[in-house]
Amino acid sequence: MLAHRLLDVDSASRYAQEWWEGSYARFLYPKAALHSQRLSEFLSMLGEESGQREFFKAYITHLVGRQHGSGVLIDSTGLPNDIHFPLTATNSHNGVISNETRLIFVIDRHTSMPIYFRYAAGNTVDVATLKATLLELAAYGVKVNYVVVDAGYYSEKNIRDMQAAGIPFIVRLVPNRKIYKDLAAEHIDGLEDAKYMVRYGQRLVFIKQVPVSLFGKAGFAYIAVDMDRKHDEIRRYALSALDDGDVPDDKINAEMRTKGMFILLSAQNISCDEILPVYYEREKIEQIFDFSKNNADLLPLRLYSEEALRGHLLLSFLASAAYLTCDKMLEGSGECAMQSFHTFRNLKCKVFDDKIVVQESNKKMNDVLHHLKLILPSYISLW
């Protein structure tokens, strides 16, 4: 099933039997039973809590070790579904209302590999999930020594919990917070000064670092203006205000002053040149979510028990980890894992009574094999 999710990304799990019949997998796993009822039973078995605990205990030990700390990225995504069980709940995001279950991923900052996943009802807000996520990681022996999260995780309780645990963090503020409004009002004037200029790739950002009190403990705020984002937001807002025709000029001016602004909070003193690269490591989770949804059969959910959901999520988690591992192996080859999987789907074989004769490989296949230092066999014996 793991090979099917990686190699036959255009096919849902219910077609795994057809894929198995036409691939080398039927020789590797001749007793596989991939019809629909068996798959449902398999996912429920894979989703047994005791089995998953044993898996994560071994996986996390292998990935980060028990004696070493880990900086982590934490984020969540909604999994739309209409399954009638307690984990399905109504959620509103950016004005879109849907029934969903919430999936939470934890990524290691330095390896970019997924460490852990958990889930919650779809109407559970991010801010309520952070403490349980950190406690579950601790239960598996992960000593978290840094946390990077988005604005949805900011709250006094979460900040105090991380401070009490001695965990440094970076978090973005949402504009409706009082601390955001106060910092913006105090520092917006003069922010676009050459002494605050920072280059982030092809983006020009002005960043000013100021010390702040984070619920009684010292911290740092990074008030920033992204120039590309500022111009886009001003254009959209100004055109909308002109179309409205009834917005006072002073209100328009006040609104446009803070366009393109964002504010980050950090428990540690990080230079303005380094703060954005550290914070935008969060994009690694978005990439894994995209892969899981589009290439690992994560969606749509067609399950009717929590055990089957856990098994389904574990299988997608494993597919994501395997994909990222393959991607790392291919660094410098000019190919990503998905391209290579598609390339090798064109490698054909002929099956005889006692052997499988491998047909000729093309140049793209040979380039990948050379990069991986692998030799393609001319035949595979069946006995």
Residue, then its C-alpha position, 0 to 999 in steps of 0.5 A: m500500500l505504501a508503494h501504491r501511494l508513492l508510485d500510482v499517485d493518480s489512483a485511489s486506494r480502491y484501485a490498488q488491486e489493479w495496480w498490484e496486478g500490473s507491477y513487480a509488487r505482485f512478485l514481491y508480495p504474492k499473498a497481498a489481498l487488496h480488495s476493498q473489504r481487506l483494505s478497510e480491515f488493514l487500515s483499522m489494524l494499522g490504526e490500533e493505538s498500541g501499534q502506532r505508539e510502538f511505531f512512533k517510539a521506534y521511528i522517532t528514536h531512529l530519526v532524532g534520537r532520545q538524547h538529542g533536542s529537536g527544533v520543531l515546526i508545528d502547523s495544521t490543516g483541515l481535511p474536508n469530509d462528511i463522515h458521521f463520527p465525532l472528529t467531523a465538525t464544522n469549521s470556517h476558514n477565510g469565509v469558507i465553511s466546511n465539515e472537516t477533521r483537523l490534522i496536525f503535523v510536527i516537522d524537524r527543523h534541521t532534517s525537514m522530516p516529519i516527526y509526528f502527527r496527531y488529529a482533532a475535531g474539525n472545529t478545534v482551533d490551533v491555539a488549543t492544540l499546542k500544549a497537547t502536541l508538545l506533551e505527546l512529543a515529550a512522551y515519546g522522548v523528544k526534547v523540544n528545544y525550539v518551536v516555530v508556529d504561525a499566528g493561530y498558536y499565539s495566546e498568553k497561555n501557550i507563551r507562558d507554557m513554553q516559557a515555563a518549559g524553557i522552550p524558545f519560540i518564534v510566532r507571528l502576531v495577527p493584526n487584531r491583537k493589542i500588542y500588534k496595534d501598539l507596536a505598529a502605532e509606535h514604530i511604523d513611522g520611519l520604518e522604511d529606512a535604509k538601516y532596516m533593509v533586509r534582503y530575503g531572496q528577491r524580496l526587500v523587507f524592512i525589519k526593526q527589532v525592539p525588545v518587548s515584555l512577553f507576559g513578564k519575561a523578556g522577548f523581542a518583536y520584529i516589526a517588518v514591512d514587505m515591499d512587494r506585499k505592501h504595493d499589492e495590498i495598497r493597490r487592492y485596497a485603494l481600488s476597492a476604496l475608489d469603487d466604494g466611493d464613500v471612504p473618507d481620505d483619512k481612513i484610507n491613509a490610515e489603512m494604507r500606512t500598515k499595508g504589507m506589515f507583519i510582526l514576529l515575536s521571538a523569545q531569543n535575540i535573533s538578528c534581523d538577517e536571520i529571523l525570516p529564514v528561521y520563520y519561513e522554515r514553516e513552509k516545509i510543512e505546507q509542502i508536506f501537506d500539499f504532497s500528502k493531499n495531492n500525491a499520497d491519497l490523503l484526500p478524500l477521506r472515505l473512512y467510518s471509524e477512528e481506527a481506520l482514520r488513524g491507519h489512513l493518516l499513518l499510511s500518508f505520513l509514511a508516504s510523505a516520509a518516504y518521498l522526502t527521503c527519496d527527494k534527499m537522495l536525489e539532491g543534485s541530480g536535477e530530478c525530484a522523487m516524483q519525477s523519478f517515479h514517473t520516469f521509471r513507470n516507463l521501465k518495462c519487463k517481460v515475465f517468463d516462467d523462471k525469470i523477469v527480463v528487464q527491458e532497456s532503460n532510457k537516458k533519464m533512467n540511467d542518469v538517476l541510476h548513476h546519481l544513486k550509484l545503482i546498477l539495473p539488473s538485466y533479469i530477476s530470477l523467480w526461483 
